[in-house]
Amino acid sequence: MKPQPFFPLLLDSYFIALGVLLGGALIGGFAAFLTGKPPLTEIFRISSSIRIWAIVAAIGGTFDTVYSFERGLFQGETKDIFKQFLLILSALGGAQTGALLITWLTQEHISS
């Protein structure tokens, strides 16, 4: 398997985290609607609880990241540590963007 160039990998990481968060929250909101719960409240709650899973899904699981950190620390390949840090940061950005969009959509942060 040929390694993927780094910049497209950054974009993939961002949009995978965004898609996991938005898709999971919206489908969960549909399930809440079907079961008689308030959909917008459930969408907001689900988006808060799956944020870490969106990041993990975007970076491709934790073992590859841990292996890259190990290689960077013990074999002196600091470029790998920096790349993994940027990938995690990109996934964090995608998850945060999704959470912000959900917050805007549901308006659950506004108290009456």
Helices and strands as residue ranges (DSSP letters): H 6-34, H 39-49, H 51-58, H 62-74, H 78-106
